[in-house]
Amino acid sequence: MSPSKASQAVVEKEIISEHPKPRVRDRIFETACDLFYRHGIRAVGVDTIASEAGTNKMSFYRSWASKDELVAEYLLNEEREGWVWWDEIMAAHPDDPRQQVEMLFDAHVKETCKMDSRGCPMANAAVEITEPEHPARAVVEHYKGEMRRRFRKLARDMGAHEADVLGDALMLLWEGSYLTRLTFQCQHGPAHNAAKAARTLIAAYTA
């Protein structure tokens, strides 16, 4: 190898070696999010999270004072991602609330019926976390409250009679389809028909 090529190889090696690895905190967080969703919050302890992330409990507690704080951050992240997904669908059909809701449910069914879906992480957390003082509880209640507000507003924007009733019915359908994903194989379960049911509800309240 010529001196110039050797020098170039050294530089390339240095560049590769300087490529940043994921921060330990990020690695722990991503691992925890995956474990919480797949196995449940109560079933996953700090030891398991640290081990699966390839680190130790000391590194964990440098980033979070407690597992409860990590759970709250996990759900806040789910909330952010959830609204980004929702708003992208809404933006594709501006000024057409009926179409917005129908497209939301079409996308909802597609996501819910994936083989690796375990339903709604927020609803799953609500079942496990019942203590009102738990930091994650407020995240769940805020998210679900905002979803209810949005569905009711969409119903009003459609000009539905008894708009709040329609909004609540749509939310019940949304939440129920998540639950049935856990109790039925999706191809044969009620979640598969959630979008059709939403259209039927809308038609009944806007006739």
PyMOL commands that place a pseudoatom at each C-alpha (Angstrom):
pseudoatom trace, name=CA, resn=MET, resi=1, chain=A, elem=C, hetatm=0, pos=[0.000, 0.000, 0.000]
pseudoatom trace, name=CA, resn=SER, resi=2, chain=A, elem=C, hetatm=0, pos=[1.337, 3.417, -0.912]
pseudoatom trace, name=CA, resn=PRO, resi=3, chain=A, elem=C, hetatm=0, pos=[1.953, 6.018, 1.849]
pseudoatom trace, name=CA, resn=SER, resi=4, chain=A, elem=C, hetatm=0, pos=[-0.938, 8.135, 0.577]
pseudoatom trace, name=CA, resn=LYS, resi=5, chain=A, elem=C, hetatm=0, pos=[-3.356, 5.220, 0.611]
pseudoatom trace, name=CA, resn=ALA, resi=6, chain=A, elem=C, hetatm=0, pos=[-2.132, 4.153, 4.031]
pseudoatom trace, name=CA, resn=SER, resi=7, chain=A, elem=C, hetatm=0, pos=[-2.752, 7.654, 5.368]
pseudoatom trace, name=CA, resn=GLN, resi=8, chain=A, elem=C, hetatm=0, pos=[-6.206, 7.685, 3.841]
pseudoatom trace, name=CA, resn=ALA, resi=9, chain=A, elem=C, hetatm=0, pos=[-7.006, 4.329, 5.456]
pseudoatom trace, name=CA, resn=VAL, resi=10, chain=A, elem=C, hetatm=0, pos=[-5.922, 5.656, 8.856]
pseudoatom trace, name=CA, resn=VAL, resi=11, chain=A, elem=C, hetatm=0, pos=[-8.130, 8.726, 8.462]
pseudoatom trace, name=CA, resn=GLU, resi=12, chain=A, elem=C, hetatm=0, pos=[-11.113, 6.607, 7.407]
pseudoatom trace, name=CA, resn=LYS, resi=13, chain=A, elem=C, hetatm=0, pos=[-10.577, 4.316, 10.390]
pseudoatom trace, name=CA, resn=GLU, resi=14, chain=A, elem=C, hetatm=0, pos=[-10.501, 7.299, 12.726]
pseudoatom trace, name=CA, resn=ILE, resi=15, chain=A, elem=C, hetatm=0, pos=[-13.689, 8.693, 11.224]
pseudoatom trace, name=CA, resn=ILE, resi=16, chain=A, elem=C, hetatm=0, pos=[-15.443, 5.350, 11.629]
pseudoatom trace, name=CA, resn=SER, resi=17, chain=A, elem=C, hetatm=0, pos=[-14.222, 4.982, 15.192]
pseudoatom trace, name=CA, resn=GLU, resi=18, chain=A, elem=C, hetatm=0, pos=[-15.499, 8.477, 16.004]
pseudoatom trace, name=CA, resn=HIS, resi=19, chain=A, elem=C, hetatm=0, pos=[-19.011, 7.707, 14.778]
pseudoatom trace, name=CA, resn=PRO, resi=20, chain=A, elem=C, hetatm=0, pos=[-21.101, 8.340, 17.882]
pseudoatom trace, name=CA, resn=LYS, resi=21, chain=A, elem=C, hetatm=0, pos=[-22.643, 5.352, 19.580]
pseudoatom trace, name=CA, resn=PRO, resi=22, chain=A, elem=C, hetatm=0, pos=[-26.120, 5.712, 21.094]
pseudoatom trace, name=CA, resn=ARG, resi=23, chain=A, elem=C, hetatm=0, pos=[-25.912, 7.360, 24.492]
pseudoatom trace, name=CA, resn=VAL, resi=24, chain=A, elem=C, hetatm=0, pos=[-26.355, 4.986, 27.394]
pseudoatom trace, name=CA, resn=ARG, resi=25, chain=A, elem=C, hetatm=0, pos=[-29.439, 6.920, 28.497]
pseudoatom trace, name=CA, resn=ASP, resi=26, chain=A, elem=C, hetatm=0, pos=[-30.993, 6.638, 25.031]
pseudoatom trace, name=CA, resn=ARG, resi=27, chain=A, elem=C, hetatm=0, pos=[-30.210, 2.951, 24.882]
pseudoatom trace, name=CA, resn=ILE, resi=28, chain=A, elem=C, hetatm=0, pos=[-31.826, 2.342, 28.250]
pseudoatom trace, name=CA, resn=PHE, resi=29, chain=A, elem=C, hetatm=0, pos=[-34.895, 4.381, 27.273]
pseudoatom trace, name=CA, resn=GLU, resi=30, chain=A, elem=C, hetatm=0, pos=[-35.410, 2.618, 23.938]
pseudoatom trace, name=CA, resn=THR, resi=31, chain=A, elem=C, hetatm=0, pos=[-34.996, -0.763, 25.599]
pseudoatom trace, name=CA, resn=ALA, resi=32, chain=A, elem=C, hetatm=0, pos=[-37.451, 0.124, 28.363]
pseudoatom trace, name=CA, resn=CYS, resi=33, chain=A, elem=C, hetatm=0, pos=[-40.073, 1.379, 25.893]
pseudoatom trace, name=CA, resn=ASP, resi=34, chain=A, elem=C, hetatm=0, pos=[-39.907, -1.878, 23.957]
pseudoatom trace, name=CA, resn=LEU, resi=35, chain=A, elem=C, hetatm=0, pos=[-40.059, -4.042, 27.091]
pseudoatom trace, name=CA, resn=PHE, resi=36, chain=A, elem=C, hetatm=0, pos=[-42.887, -2.066, 28.687]
pseudoatom trace, name=CA, resn=TYR, resi=37, chain=A, elem=C, hetatm=0, pos=[-45.011, -2.372, 25.560]
pseudoatom trace, name=CA, resn=ARG, resi=38, chain=A, elem=C, hetatm=0, pos=[-44.337, -6.052, 24.905]
pseudoatom trace, name=CA, resn=HIS, resi=39, chain=A, elem=C, hetatm=0, pos=[-44.405, -7.370, 28.462]
pseudoatom trace, name=CA, resn=GLY, resi=40, chain=A, elem=C, hetatm=0, pos=[-46.156, -4.762, 30.614]
pseudoatom trace, name=CA, resn=ILE, resi=41, chain=A, elem=C, hetatm=0, pos=[-44.863, -2.144, 33.015]
pseudoatom trace, name=CA, resn=ARG, resi=42, chain=A, elem=C, hetatm=0, pos=[-45.156, -4.151, 36.239]
pseudoatom trace, name=CA, resn=ALA, resi=43, chain=A, elem=C, hetatm=0, pos=[-43.525, -7.219, 34.717]
pseudoatom trace, name=CA, resn=VAL, resi=44, chain=A, elem=C, hetatm=0, pos=[-40.325, -5.384, 33.771]
pseudoatom trace, name=CA, resn=GLY, resi=45, chain=A, elem=C, hetatm=0, pos=[-37.913, -4.350, 36.496]
pseudoatom trace, name=CA, resn=VAL, resi=46, chain=A, elem=C, hetatm=0, pos=[-34.871, -2.089, 36.531]
pseudoatom trace, name=CA, resn=ASP, resi=47, chain=A, elem=C, hetatm=0, pos=[-32.513, -5.085, 36.525]
pseudoatom trace, name=CA, resn=THR, resi=48, chain=A, elem=C, hetatm=0, pos=[-34.092, -6.438, 33.350]
pseudoatom trace, name=CA, resn=ILE, resi=49, chain=A, elem=C, hetatm=0, pos=[-34.013, -3.063, 31.619]
pseudoatom trace, name=CA, resn=ALA, resi=50, chain=A, elem=C, hetatm=0, pos=[-30.346, -2.504, 32.476]
pseudoatom trace, name=CA, resn=SER, resi=51, chain=A, elem=C, hetatm=0, pos=[-29.375, -6.017, 31.417]
pseudoatom trace, name=CA, resn=GLU, resi=52, chain=A, elem=C, hetatm=0, pos=[-31.245, -5.858, 28.098]
pseudoatom trace, name=CA, resn=ALA, resi=53, chain=A, elem=C, hetatm=0, pos=[-29.702, -2.450, 27.394]
pseudoatom trace, name=CA, resn=GLY, resi=54, chain=A, elem=C, hetatm=0, pos=[-26.216, -3.840, 28.039]
pseudoatom trace, name=CA, resn=THR, resi=55, chain=A, elem=C, hetatm=0, pos=[-25.539, -1.646, 31.042]
pseudoatom trace, name=CA, resn=ASN, resi=56, chain=A, elem=C, hetatm=0, pos=[-26.119, -1.674, 34.815]
pseudoatom trace, name=CA, resn=LYS, resi=57, chain=A, elem=C, hetatm=0, pos=[-28.401, -0.237, 37.492]
pseudoatom trace, name=CA, resn=MET, resi=58, chain=A, elem=C, hetatm=0, pos=[-25.906, 2.482, 38.338]
pseudoatom trace, name=CA, resn=SER, resi=59, chain=A, elem=C, hetatm=0, pos=[-26.208, 3.849, 34.797]
pseudoatom trace, name=CA, resn=PHE, resi=60, chain=A, elem=C, hetatm=0, pos=[-29.983, 3.616, 35.052]
pseudoatom trace, name=CA, resn=TYR, resi=61, chain=A, elem=C, hetatm=0, pos=[-30.157, 5.672, 38.239]
pseudoatom trace, name=CA, resn=ARG, resi=62, chain=A, elem=C, hetatm=0, pos=[-27.837, 8.317, 36.814]
pseudoatom trace, name=CA, resn=SER, resi=63, chain=A, elem=C, hetatm=0, pos=[-30.625, 9.119, 34.349]
pseudoatom trace, name=CA, resn=TRP, resi=64, chain=A, elem=C, hetatm=0, pos=[-33.804, 8.483, 36.340]
pseudoatom trace, name=CA, resn=ALA, resi=65, chain=A, elem=C, hetatm=0, pos=[-34.423, 8.778, 40.047]
pseudoatom trace, name=CA, resn=SER, resi=66, chain=A, elem=C, hetatm=0, pos=[-36.891, 5.898, 39.876]
pseudoatom trace, name=CA, resn=LYS, resi=67, chain=A, elem=C, hetatm=0, pos=[-38.601, 3.473, 37.545]
pseudoatom trace, name=CA, resn=ASP, resi=68, chain=A, elem=C, hetatm=0, pos=[-41.797, 5.522, 37.987]
pseudoatom trace, name=CA, resn=GLU, resi=69, chain=A, elem=C, hetatm=0, pos=[-40.101, 8.530, 36.381]
pseudoatom trace, name=CA, resn=LEU, resi=70, chain=A, elem=C, hetatm=0, pos=[-38.978, 6.385, 33.457]
pseudoatom trace, name=CA, resn=VAL, resi=71, chain=A, elem=C, hetatm=0, pos=[-42.511, 5.059, 32.990]
pseudoatom trace, name=CA, resn=ALA, resi=72, chain=A, elem=C, hetatm=0, pos=[-43.870, 8.619, 32.889]
pseudoatom trace, name=CA, resn=GLU, resi=73, chain=A, elem=C, hetatm=0, pos=[-41.274, 9.574, 30.274]
pseudoatom trace, name=CA, resn=TYR, resi=74, chain=A, elem=C, hetatm=0, pos=[-42.147, 6.474, 28.241]
pseudoatom trace, name=CA, resn=LEU, resi=75, chain=A, elem=C, hetatm=0, pos=[-45.802, 7.505, 28.169]
pseudoatom trace, name=CA, resn=LEU, resi=76, chain=A, elem=C, hetatm=0, pos=[-44.999, 11.143, 27.382]
pseudoatom trace, name=CA, resn=ASN, resi=77, chain=A, elem=C, hetatm=0, pos=[-43.045, 9.893, 24.390]
pseudoatom trace, name=CA, resn=GLU, resi=78, chain=A, elem=C, hetatm=0, pos=[-46.006, 7.742, 23.331]
pseudoatom trace, name=CA, resn=GLU, resi=79, chain=A, elem=C, hetatm=0, pos=[-48.240, 10.794, 23.664]
pseudoatom trace, name=CA, resn=ARG, resi=80, chain=A, elem=C, hetatm=0, pos=[-45.990, 12.912, 21.434]
pseudoatom trace, name=CA, resn=GLU, resi=81, chain=A, elem=C, hetatm=0, pos=[-45.759, 10.209, 18.773]
pseudoatom trace, name=CA, resn=GLY, resi=82, chain=A, elem=C, hetatm=0, pos=[-49.484, 9.573, 18.962]
pseudoatom trace, name=CA, resn=TRP, resi=83, chain=A, elem=C, hetatm=0, pos=[-50.411, 13.170, 18.240]
pseudoatom trace, name=CA, resn=VAL, resi=84, chain=A, elem=C, hetatm=0, pos=[-47.884, 13.448, 15.420]
pseudoatom trace, name=CA, resn=TRP, resi=85, chain=A, elem=C, hetatm=0, pos=[-49.529, 10.415, 13.781]
pseudoatom trace, name=CA, resn=TRP, resi=86, chain=A, elem=C, hetatm=0, pos=[-53.022, 11.805, 14.386]
pseudoatom trace, name=CA, resn=ASP, resi=87, chain=A, elem=C, hetatm=0, pos=[-52.193, 15.317, 13.114]
pseudoatom trace, name=CA, resn=GLU, resi=88, chain=A, elem=C, hetatm=0, pos=[-50.597, 13.998, 9.925]
pseudoatom trace, name=CA, resn=ILE, resi=89, chain=A, elem=C, hetatm=0, pos=[-53.817, 12.183, 9.043]
pseudoatom trace, name=CA, resn=MET, resi=90, chain=A, elem=C, hetatm=0, pos=[-55.893, 15.245, 9.883]
pseudoatom trace, name=CA, resn=ALA, resi=91, chain=A, elem=C, hetatm=0, pos=[-53.691, 17.513, 7.774]
pseudoatom trace, name=CA, resn=ALA, resi=92, chain=A, elem=C, hetatm=0, pos=[-54.201, 15.309, 4.725]
pseudoatom trace, name=CA, resn=HIS, resi=93, chain=A, elem=C, hetatm=0, pos=[-57.958, 16.088, 4.739]
pseudoatom trace, name=CA, resn=PRO, resi=94, chain=A, elem=C, hetatm=0, pos=[-58.329, 19.735, 5.813]
pseudoatom trace, name=CA, resn=ASP, resi=95, chain=A, elem=C, hetatm=0, pos=[-61.794, 21.194, 6.334]
pseudoatom trace, name=CA, resn=ASP, resi=96, chain=A, elem=C, hetatm=0, pos=[-63.460, 17.785, 6.022]
pseudoatom trace, name=CA, resn=PRO, resi=97, chain=A, elem=C, hetatm=0, pos=[-64.080, 16.459, 9.549]
pseudoatom trace, name=CA, resn=ARG, resi=98, chain=A, elem=C, hetatm=0, pos=[-66.055, 13.442, 8.385]
pseudoatom trace, name=CA, resn=GLN, resi=99, chain=A, elem=C, hetatm=0, pos=[-63.259, 12.343, 6.081]
pseudoatom trace, name=CA, resn=GLN, resi=100, chain=A, elem=C, hetatm=0, pos=[-60.744, 13.014, 8.842]
pseudoatom trace, name=CA, resn=VAL, resi=101, chain=A, elem=C, hetatm=0, pos=[-62.515, 10.682, 11.248]
pseudoatom trace, name=CA, resn=GLU, resi=102, chain=A, elem=C, hetatm=0, pos=[-62.987, 7.993, 8.619]
pseudoatom trace, name=CA, resn=MET, resi=103, chain=A, elem=C, hetatm=0, pos=[-59.307, 8.107, 7.686]
pseudoatom trace, name=CA, resn=LEU, resi=104, chain=A, elem=C, hetatm=0, pos=[-58.318, 8.059, 11.356]
pseudoatom trace, name=CA, resn=PHE, resi=105, chain=A, elem=C, hetatm=0, pos=[-60.278, 4.852, 11.850]
pseudoatom trace, name=CA, resn=ASP, resi=106, chain=A, elem=C, hetatm=0, pos=[-58.922, 3.277, 8.667]
pseudoatom trace, name=CA, resn=ALA, resi=107, chain=A, elem=C, hetatm=0, pos=[-55.380, 3.932, 9.891]
pseudoatom trace, name=CA, resn=HIS, resi=108, chain=A, elem=C, hetatm=0, pos=[-56.318, 2.835, 13.403]
pseudoatom trace, name=CA, resn=VAL, resi=109, chain=A, elem=C, hetatm=0, pos=[-57.561, -0.536, 12.171]
pseudoatom trace, name=CA, resn=LYS, resi=110, chain=A, elem=C, hetatm=0, pos=[-54.425, -1.025, 10.084]
pseudoatom trace, name=CA, resn=GLU, resi=111, chain=A, elem=C, hetatm=0, pos=[-52.168, -0.305, 13.061]
pseudoatom trace, name=CA, resn=THR, resi=112, chain=A, elem=C, hetatm=0, pos=[-54.227, -2.221, 15.595]
pseudoatom trace, name=CA, resn=CYS, resi=113, chain=A, elem=C, hetatm=0, pos=[-54.421, -5.325, 13.438]
pseudoatom trace, name=CA, resn=LYS, resi=114, chain=A, elem=C, hetatm=0, pos=[-50.678, -5.679, 12.995]
pseudoatom trace, name=CA, resn=MET, resi=115, chain=A, elem=C, hetatm=0, pos=[-49.426, -8.985, 14.368]
pseudoatom trace, name=CA, resn=ASP, resi=116, chain=A, elem=C, hetatm=0, pos=[-47.091, -7.308, 16.851]
pseudoatom trace, name=CA, resn=SER, resi=117, chain=A, elem=C, hetatm=0, pos=[-49.725, -4.900, 18.178]
pseudoatom trace, name=CA, resn=ARG, resi=118, chain=A, elem=C, hetatm=0, pos=[-50.517, -5.101, 21.866]
pseudoatom trace, name=CA, resn=GLY, resi=119, chain=A, elem=C, hetatm=0, pos=[-53.137, -2.404, 21.773]
pseudoatom trace, name=CA, resn=CYS, resi=120, chain=A, elem=C, hetatm=0, pos=[-52.842, 1.088, 23.246]
pseudoatom trace, name=CA, resn=PRO, resi=121, chain=A, elem=C, hetatm=0, pos=[-49.825, 1.647, 25.509]
pseudoatom trace, name=CA, resn=MET, resi=122, chain=A, elem=C, hetatm=0, pos=[-51.762, 4.326, 27.403]
pseudoatom trace, name=CA, resn=ALA, resi=123, chain=A, elem=C, hetatm=0, pos=[-54.749, 2.091, 28.084]
pseudoatom trace, name=CA, resn=ASN, resi=124, chain=A, elem=C, hetatm=0, pos=[-52.459, -0.782, 29.040]
pseudoatom trace, name=CA, resn=ALA, resi=125, chain=A, elem=C, hetatm=0, pos=[-50.681, 1.505, 31.496]
pseudoatom trace, name=CA, resn=ALA, resi=126, chain=A, elem=C, hetatm=0, pos=[-53.989, 2.690, 32.969]
pseudoatom trace, name=CA, resn=VAL, resi=127, chain=A, elem=C, hetatm=0, pos=[-54.881, -0.905, 33.843]
pseudoatom trace, name=CA, resn=GLU, resi=128, chain=A, elem=C, hetatm=0, pos=[-51.548, -1.451, 35.582]
pseudoatom trace, name=CA, resn=ILE, resi=129, chain=A, elem=C, hetatm=0, pos=[-51.128, 1.927, 37.265]
pseudoatom trace, name=CA, resn=THR, resi=130, chain=A, elem=C, hetatm=0, pos=[-54.010, 2.744, 39.578]
pseudoatom trace, name=CA, resn=GLU, resi=131, chain=A, elem=C, hetatm=0, pos=[-52.248, 4.962, 42.133]
pseudoatom trace, name=CA, resn=PRO, resi=132, chain=A, elem=C, hetatm=0, pos=[-53.467, 8.548, 41.557]
pseudoatom trace, name=CA, resn=GLU, resi=133, chain=A, elem=C, hetatm=0, pos=[-50.124, 9.976, 42.714]
pseudoatom trace, name=CA, resn=HIS, resi=134, chain=A, elem=C, hetatm=0, pos=[-48.065, 7.961, 40.214]
pseudoatom trace, name=CA, resn=PRO, resi=135, chain=A, elem=C, hetatm=0, pos=[-46.442, 10.411, 37.737]
pseudoatom trace, name=CA, resn=ALA, resi=136, chain=A, elem=C, hetatm=0, pos=[-47.553, 8.305, 34.773]
pseudoatom trace, name=CA, resn=ARG, resi=137, chain=A, elem=C, hetatm=0, pos=[-51.213, 8.397, 35.776]
pseudoatom trace, name=CA, resn=ALA, resi=138, chain=A, elem=C, hetatm=0, pos=[-51.522, 12.097, 34.957]
pseudoatom trace, name=CA, resn=VAL, resi=139, chain=A, elem=C, hetatm=0, pos=[-49.994, 11.498, 31.514]
pseudoatom trace, name=CA, resn=VAL, resi=140, chain=A, elem=C, hetatm=0, pos=[-52.580, 8.826, 30.690]
pseudoatom trace, name=CA, resn=GLU, resi=141, chain=A, elem=C, hetatm=0, pos=[-55.530, 10.884, 31.938]
pseudoatom trace, name=CA, resn=HIS, resi=142, chain=A, elem=C, hetatm=0, pos=[-54.398, 14.000, 30.064]
pseudoatom trace, name=CA, resn=TYR, resi=143, chain=A, elem=C, hetatm=0, pos=[-53.952, 12.070, 26.823]
pseudoatom trace, name=CA, resn=LYS, resi=144, chain=A, elem=C, hetatm=0, pos=[-57.304, 10.340, 26.989]
pseudoatom trace, name=CA, resn=GLY, resi=145, chain=A, elem=C, hetatm=0, pos=[-59.038, 13.556, 28.005]
pseudoatom trace, name=CA, resn=GLU, resi=146, chain=A, elem=C, hetatm=0, pos=[-57.566, 15.332, 25.004]
pseudoatom trace, name=CA, resn=MET, resi=147, chain=A, elem=C, hetatm=0, pos=[-58.624, 12.502, 22.702]
pseudoatom trace, name=CA, resn=ARG, resi=148, chain=A, elem=C, hetatm=0, pos=[-62.186, 12.774, 23.977]
pseudoatom trace, name=CA, resn=ARG, resi=149, chain=A, elem=C, hetatm=0, pos=[-62.151, 16.538, 23.415]
pseudoatom trace, name=CA, resn=ARG, resi=150, chain=A, elem=C, hetatm=0, pos=[-60.911, 16.045, 19.845]
pseudoatom trace, name=CA, resn=PHE, resi=151, chain=A, elem=C, hetatm=0, pos=[-63.527, 13.447, 18.953]
pseudoatom trace, name=CA, resn=ARG, resi=152, chain=A, elem=C, hetatm=0, pos=[-66.295, 15.645, 20.345]
pseudoatom trace, name=CA, resn=LYS, resi=153, chain=A, elem=C, hetatm=0, pos=[-65.007, 18.640, 18.377]
pseudoatom trace, name=CA, resn=LEU, resi=154, chain=A, elem=C, hetatm=0, pos=[-64.856, 16.596, 15.179]
pseudoatom trace, name=CA, resn=ALA, resi=155, chain=A, elem=C, hetatm=0, pos=[-68.467, 15.523, 15.758]
pseudoatom trace, name=CA, resn=ARG, resi=156, chain=A, elem=C, hetatm=0, pos=[-69.525, 19.155, 16.213]
pseudoatom trace, name=CA, resn=ASP, resi=157, chain=A, elem=C, hetatm=0, pos=[-67.597, 20.165, 13.106]
pseudoatom trace, name=CA, resn=MET, resi=158, chain=A, elem=C, hetatm=0, pos=[-69.545, 17.516, 11.164]
pseudoatom trace, name=CA, resn=GLY, resi=159, chain=A, elem=C, hetatm=0, pos=[-72.765, 19.144, 12.285]
pseudoatom trace, name=CA, resn=ALA, resi=160, chain=A, elem=C, hetatm=0, pos=[-73.855, 15.998, 14.097]
pseudoatom trace, name=CA, resn=HIS, resi=161, chain=A, elem=C, hetatm=0, pos=[-76.915, 16.128, 16.311]
pseudoatom trace, name=CA, resn=GLU, resi=162, chain=A, elem=C, hetatm=0, pos=[-75.987, 15.158, 19.865]
pseudoatom trace, name=CA, resn=ALA, resi=163, chain=A, elem=C, hetatm=0, pos=[-72.378, 15.787, 18.883]
pseudoatom trace, name=CA, resn=ASP, resi=164, chain=A, elem=C, hetatm=0, pos=[-70.961, 14.990, 22.307]
pseudoatom trace, name=CA, resn=VAL, resi=165, chain=A, elem=C, hetatm=0, pos=[-72.710, 11.618, 22.261]
pseudoatom trace, name=CA, resn=LEU, resi=166, chain=A, elem=C, hetatm=0, pos=[-71.247, 10.825, 18.830]
pseudoatom trace, name=CA, resn=GLY, resi=167, chain=A, elem=C, hetatm=0, pos=[-67.802, 11.949, 19.974]
pseudoatom trace, name=CA, resn=ASP, resi=168, chain=A, elem=C, hetatm=0, pos=[-67.971, 9.686, 23.007]
pseudoatom trace, name=CA, resn=ALA, resi=169, chain=A, elem=C, hetatm=0, pos=[-69.291, 6.782, 20.912]
pseudoatom trace, name=CA, resn=LEU, resi=170, chain=A, elem=C, hetatm=0, pos=[-66.359, 7.131, 18.526]
pseudoatom trace, name=CA, resn=MET, resi=171, chain=A, elem=C, hetatm=0, pos=[-63.928, 7.136, 21.419]
pseudoatom trace, name=CA, resn=LEU, resi=172, chain=A, elem=C, hetatm=0, pos=[-65.555, 4.054, 22.951]
pseudoatom trace, name=CA, resn=LEU, resi=173, chain=A, elem=C, hetatm=0, pos=[-65.238, 2.301, 19.594]
pseudoatom trace, name=CA, resn=TRP, resi=174, chain=A, elem=C, hetatm=0, pos=[-61.593, 3.369, 19.323]
pseudoatom trace, name=CA, resn=GLU, resi=175, chain=A, elem=C, hetatm=0, pos=[-60.729, 2.192, 22.825]
pseudoatom trace, name=CA, resn=GLY, resi=176, chain=A, elem=C, hetatm=0, pos=[-62.736, -1.014, 22.551]
pseudoatom trace, name=CA, resn=SER, resi=177, chain=A, elem=C, hetatm=0, pos=[-61.031, -2.067, 19.343]
pseudoatom trace, name=CA, resn=TYR, resi=178, chain=A, elem=C, hetatm=0, pos=[-57.675, -1.778, 21.113]
pseudoatom trace, name=CA, resn=LEU, resi=179, chain=A, elem=C, hetatm=0, pos=[-58.889, -4.087, 23.876]
pseudoatom trace, name=CA, resn=THR, resi=180, chain=A, elem=C, hetatm=0, pos=[-60.303, -6.716, 21.537]
pseudoatom trace, name=CA, resn=ARG, resi=181, chain=A, elem=C, hetatm=0, pos=[-56.929, -6.861, 19.794]
pseudoatom trace, name=CA, resn=LEU, resi=182, chain=A, elem=C, hetatm=0, pos=[-55.645, -8.502, 22.971]
pseudoatom trace, name=CA, resn=THR, resi=183, chain=A, elem=C, hetatm=0, pos=[-58.466, -11.029, 23.217]
pseudoatom trace, name=CA, resn=PHE, resi=184, chain=A, elem=C, hetatm=0, pos=[-59.065, -12.011, 19.574]
pseudoatom trace, name=CA, resn=GLN, resi=185, chain=A, elem=C, hetatm=0, pos=[-56.912, -12.879, 16.621]
pseudoatom trace, name=CA, resn=CYS, resi=186, chain=A, elem=C, hetatm=0, pos=[-57.294, -9.683, 14.637]
pseudoatom trace, name=CA, resn=GLN, resi=187, chain=A, elem=C, hetatm=0, pos=[-58.399, -11.285, 11.386]
pseudoatom trace, name=CA, resn=HIS, resi=188, chain=A, elem=C, hetatm=0, pos=[-61.452, -12.654, 13.190]
pseudoatom trace, name=CA, resn=GLY, resi=189, chain=A, elem=C, hetatm=0, pos=[-61.927, -10.031, 15.893]
pseudoatom trace, name=CA, resn=PRO, resi=190, chain=A, elem=C, hetatm=0, pos=[-64.145, -6.956, 16.290]
pseudoatom trace, name=CA, resn=ALA, resi=191, chain=A, elem=C, hetatm=0, pos=[-61.237, -4.538, 15.721]
pseudoatom trace, name=CA, resn=HIS, resi=192, chain=A, elem=C, hetatm=0, pos=[-61.255, -5.465, 12.041]
pseudoatom trace, name=CA, resn=ASN, resi=193, chain=A, elem=C, hetatm=0, pos=[-64.692, -3.859, 11.680]
pseudoatom trace, name=CA, resn=ALA, resi=194, chain=A, elem=C, hetatm=0, pos=[-64.042, -0.699, 13.712]
pseudoatom trace, name=CA, resn=ALA, resi=195, chain=A, elem=C, hetatm=0, pos=[-63.761, 1.593, 10.679]
pseudoatom trace, name=CA, resn=LYS, resi=196, chain=A, elem=C, hetatm=0, pos=[-67.018, 0.285, 9.209]
pseudoatom trace, name=CA, resn=ALA, resi=197, chain=A, elem=C, hetatm=0, pos=[-68.734, 0.769, 12.565]
pseudoatom trace, name=CA, resn=ALA, resi=198, chain=A, elem=C, hetatm=0, pos=[-67.409, 4.337, 12.778]
pseudoatom trace, name=CA, resn=ARG, resi=199, chain=A, elem=C, hetatm=0, pos=[-68.906, 5.158, 9.375]
pseudoatom trace, name=CA, resn=THR, resi=200, chain=A, elem=C, hetatm=0, pos=[-72.248, 3.719, 10.478]
pseudoatom trace, name=CA, resn=LEU, resi=201, chain=A, elem=C, hetatm=0, pos=[-72.240, 5.822, 13.639]
pseudoatom trace, name=CA, resn=ILE, resi=202, chain=A, elem=C, hetatm=0, pos=[-71.355, 8.978, 11.707]
pseudoatom trace, name=CA, resn=ALA, resi=203, chain=A, elem=C, hetatm=0, pos=[-74.108, 8.350, 9.165]
pseudoatom trace, name=CA, resn=ALA, resi=204, chain=A, elem=C, hetatm=0, pos=[-76.679, 7.852, 11.931]
pseudoatom trace, name=CA, resn=TYR, resi=205, chain=A, elem=C, hetatm=0, pos=[-75.774, 11.068, 13.755]
pseudoatom trace, name=CA, resn=THR, resi=206, chain=A, elem=C, hetatm=0, pos=[-75.479, 13.258, 10.670]
pseudoatom trace, name=CA, resn=ALA, resi=207, chain=A, elem=C, hetatm=0, pos=[-78.572, 12.064, 8.796]
for i in range(1, 207): cmd.bond("trace and resi %d" % i, "trace and resi %d" % (i + 1))
show_as sticks, trace
zoom trace
